[in-house]
Amino acid sequence: MDLTGARWRKSSRSDNGGSTCVEVATNLTGVVGVRDSKDRAGAVLAFGPAAWTGFVAAARSGALRSDPAP
């Protein structure tokens, strides 16, 4: 995957202390990149635009929340 020209931005939901930070590149054609901001040379997760939109919508709605069983 060619990430040349990716413009990375830090997630607005990242921990201000820097322990849980992700960066997202949404300017690439046909792919959204996600990486750990503490390991910028490390692995990048790649999502199709529709999958990324679905993930963000589910995260915002709380559908991805994992609560312990009662």
Secondary structure as a PSIPRED ss2 file (coil, helix, strand):
# PSIPRED VFORMAT (PSIPRED V4.0)

   1 M C   1.000  0.000  0.000
   2 D C   1.000  0.000  0.000
   3 L C   1.000  0.000  0.000
   4 T C   1.000  0.000  0.000
   5 G C   1.000  0.000  0.000
   6 A C   1.000  0.000  0.000
   7 R C   1.000  0.000  0.000
   8 W E   0.000  0.000  1.000
   9 R E   0.000  0.000  1.000
  10 K E   0.000  0.000  1.000
  11 S C   1.000  0.000  0.000
  12 S C   1.000  0.000  0.000
  13 R C   1.000  0.000  0.000
  14 S C   1.000  0.000  0.000
  15 D C   1.000  0.000  0.000
  16 N C   1.000  0.000  0.000
  17 G C   1.000  0.000  0.000
  18 G C   1.000  0.000  0.000
  19 S C   1.000  0.000  0.000
  20 T C   1.000  0.000  0.000
  21 C C   1.000  0.000  0.000
  22 V E   0.000  0.000  1.000
  23 E E   0.000  0.000  1.000
  24 V E   0.000  0.000  1.000
  25 A E   0.000  0.000  1.000
  26 T C   1.000  0.000  0.000
  27 N C   1.000  0.000  0.000
  28 L C   1.000  0.000  0.000
  29 T C   1.000  0.000  0.000
  30 G C   1.000  0.000  0.000
  31 V C   1.000  0.000  0.000
  32 V E   0.000  0.000  1.000
  33 G E   0.000  0.000  1.000
  34 V E   0.000  0.000  1.000
  35 R E   0.000  0.000  1.000
  36 D E   0.000  0.000  1.000
  37 S C   1.000  0.000  0.000
  38 K C   1.000  0.000  0.000
  39 D C   1.000  0.000  0.000
  40 R C   1.000  0.000  0.000
  41 A C   1.000  0.000  0.000
  42 G C   1.000  0.000  0.000
  43 A C   1.000  0.000  0.000
  44 V E   0.000  0.000  1.000
  45 L E   0.000  0.000  1.000
  46 A E   0.000  0.000  1.000
  47 F E   0.000  0.000  1.000
  48 G C   1.000  0.000  0.000
  49 P H   0.000  1.000  0.000
  50 A H   0.000  1.000  0.000
  51 A H   0.000  1.000  0.000
  52 W H   0.000  1.000  0.000
  53 T H   0.000  1.000  0.000
  54 G H   0.000  1.000  0.000
  55 F H   0.000  1.000  0.000
  56 V H   0.000  1.000  0.000
  57 A H   0.000  1.000  0.000
  58 A H   0.000  1.000  0.000
  59 A H   0.000  1.000  0.000
  60 R H   0.000  1.000  0.000
  61 S H   0.000  1.000  0.000
  62 G C   1.000  0.000  0.000
  63 A C   1.000  0.000  0.000
  64 L C   1.000  0.000  0.000
  65 R C   1.000  0.000  0.000
  66 S C   1.000  0.000  0.000
  67 D C   1.000  0.000  0.000
  68 P C   1.000  0.000  0.000
  69 A C   1.000  0.000  0.000
  70 P C   1.000  0.000  0.000
